[in-house]
Amino acid sequence: MKYHSTRNKTLRAYSMDVIKQGLSPEGGLFVPDNIPQIELGELVNADYGQRAVNVLAKFLTDYPEEVLAGCVKQAYSSEKFASPETAPIVTLKDGLHVLELWHGPTCAFKDMALQILPHLMTAAIRATGDDKEIIILTATSGDTGKAALEGFRDVPGTRILVFYPQQGVSLMQKLQMVNQEGSNVMVAAVEGNFDDAQTGVKQLFRDRELAEIMDRKGLRFSSANSINWGRLVPQIAYYISAYLDLVKKNKISLGEKVNIVVPTGNFGNILAAWYAKGMGLPVNRLICASNDNKVLSDFIRTGIYDRRREFYKTISPSMDILVSSNLERLLYDLSGRDDAQVRSWMEQLAEEGHYRIEGKALDKLQSEMWGGYASVGETLDSIRETFKKTGYTMDPHTAVGKWVYDSYRKETGDNTQTILVSTASPFKFPGDVLKALLEKSPSEDEVQLPEILAEVSGLPVPKPLKGLKDKKIRHTAVCSKAQMKDQVVKLIYQ
Ligand SMILES: *Cc1c(COP(=O)(O)O)cnc(C)c1O
């Protein structure tokens, strides 16, 4: 199967090239020529790894199946994932099931994709006879950077450099990055906010002088961000697997429709659920949950996408996004796969900051999806109320999803069995979770909070977050935006 660009159907490539390149050269996103169908019945008794290989093999047809099986085995091993089920599903109450995607090495859902992407990338490089070593450059607002570092550490043929905003990440997130081990990793703080780091990285990708040095040294840049198809396809697998687990546990019957609620930022996670539905997974509604940066829930309600608005810093920082890159792939499907239409919407977004969809595309969006949001206060209430009623502790991102699920039930009366996607361990955000549970801000030093949350919630601190404060600090570099290039040069000559 081949892939083509959402902005120009004639630009086509096989999946190995798609994964190596990340973005199509004219700025569009790669999508598969068609969506393969899945035989759910055959996979009810399969384990997570077998289900993942099945899904990957359907989309990545130019990879030999044994190579995919090898990638899956390395990515989701018991050394890396604390739960034997990889992505366990927990029933919270009648009709509501939480899919926990945070049992990987960095305790956020990005591990599900970033543990396997490096293996898919290096397999593609080997198979296409490309002998260049790759350098991954990433700017992070918190979770992606750490997950990418863990995914690429010590993977032969790769080096990785992560830039994080000096003032823009939580203490836990910062500690996770500055302690990073591995022979091929580098981390630097950038003086400025996430946007500075992000635009800085984009300039590095386009820098002529760097390109020449890289070429001489047999190196090439690549990107691990969530528009890479190699991150999306492993995410489709966990939706299929969660559904099959519910069948196996007799919570639903095979063929019964479910709703799926996803706390959403860049629109990657929920888009994977959309593709799972396209493969034949019985899904009724996809429920898109936003925080105060509710550009997506407004879009679903009105058809108007408008990023010209105030940006809020919330307690669910991984959803603080006003331009959701992966939405372009949904627009492509909604438009009836019309590349010219997508190009025009995206040009309008870049030039004027907004666009509007109408007619059939809007009807389809509103019949397939439902959008809602939770304010910071509602997110804290959601954590507290859920803990009181069920004893279950949620992180702030998951809590946004739970609040929106409750609003959906109230507004529509729909009782369909529902999967709520849990995207991070509560121990990644112990300060805000404790604030909700104790109804006041904890007074202790921030580094003590995981242990206090363990006492209050009755849960153990996850191993990867244990003793972070006592680990050796390995990365102390701080640079201005203009000095980011020096960091890359250092990595090249390392
Ligand atoms: C990245 C992230 C999200 C948002 O996911 P998208 O795929 O960008 O929509 C939600 N929650 C957490 C904890 C994340 O790290």
The ligand as an SDF file (V2000), in Angstrom:
LIG
                    3D

 15 15  0  0  0  0  0  0  0  0999 V2000
    0.2830   14.6470   24.3210 C   0  0  0  0  0  0  0  0  0  0  0  0
   -0.7240   14.4600   25.4090 C   0  0  0  0  0  0  0  0  0  0  0  0
   -2.1100   14.6690   25.1940 C   0  0  0  0  0  0  0  0  0  0  0  0
   -2.6630   15.1350   23.8610 C   0  0  0  0  0  0  0  0  0  0  0  0
   -2.5950   14.1510   22.8770 O   0  0  0  0  0  0  0  0  0  0  0  0
   -2.7130   14.5180   21.3190 P   0  0  0  0  0  0  0  0  0  0  0  0
   -2.4170   13.2900   20.5940 O   0  0  0  0  0  0  0  0  0  0  0  0
   -1.6870   15.6090   21.0910 O   0  0  0  0  0  0  0  0  0  0  0  0
   -4.1020   15.0200   21.0990 O   0  0  0  0  0  0  0  0  0  0  0  0
   -2.9780   14.4310   26.2450 C   0  0  0  0  0  0  0  0  0  0  0  0
   -2.5380   14.0600   27.4690 N   0  0  0  0  0  0  0  0  0  0  0  0
   -1.2170   13.8600   27.7140 C   0  0  0  0  0  0  0  0  0  0  0  0
   -0.7910   13.4610   29.0890 C   0  0  0  0  0  0  0  0  0  0  0  0
   -0.2630   14.0460   26.7040 C   0  0  0  0  0  0  0  0  0  0  0  0
    1.0500   13.8620   26.9710 O   0  0  0  0  0  0  0  0  0  0  0  0
  1  2  1  0
  2  3  1  0
  2 14  2  0
  3  4  1  0
  3 10  2  0
  4  5  1  0
  5  6  1  0
  6  7  2  0
  6  8  1  0
  6  9  1  0
 10 11  1  0
 11 12  2  0
 12 13  1  0
 12 14  1  0
 14 15  1  0
M  END
$$$$
